[in-house]
Amino acid sequence: MVDLEYFNGTEWVKTGSFGGENIAWWSLGGDDHNYRTVNAETGAVLTDRSEYGGK
């Protein structure tokens, strides 16, 4: 499983869980600024499309 998270300026907020990374990004419809995908089991960041670089 892959979690999709949004950075609201203060913290990362989980916005959903998906069966794969491509489906998570597709769910945003192209508006993916300040989002990242995280492996739900390990917590490892898979892809970060934020200006915060996973901080």
DAVEN-V707333 format. One record per residue. OMEGA is omega in radians with two decimals (none if undefined). Layout:
omega=OMEGA
omega=OMEGA
This chain:
omega=-3.14
omega=3.06
omega=3.05
omega=-3.10
omega=3.12
omega=3.08
omega=-3.07
omega=-3.12
omega=-3.14
omega=-3.07
omega=3.05
omega=-3.11
omega=3.11
omega=-3.11
omega=3.10
omega=3.07
omega=-3.05
omega=-3.14
omega=-3.14
omega=-3.09
omega=3.14
omega=3.13
omega=3.12
omega=3.14
omega=3.14
omega=-3.10
omega=-3.12
omega=3.12
omega=3.10
omega=3.11
omega=-3.00
omega=3.14
omega=3.13
omega=3.05
omega=3.00
omega=3.04
omega=-3.06
omega=3.03
omega=-3.04
omega=-3.10
omega=-3.05
omega=-3.09
omega=-3.14
omega=3.08
omega=-3.14
omega=3.11
omega=-3.12
omega=3.10
omega=3.14
omega=3.06
omega=-3.07
omega=3.04
omega=3.08
omega=-3.12
omega=none
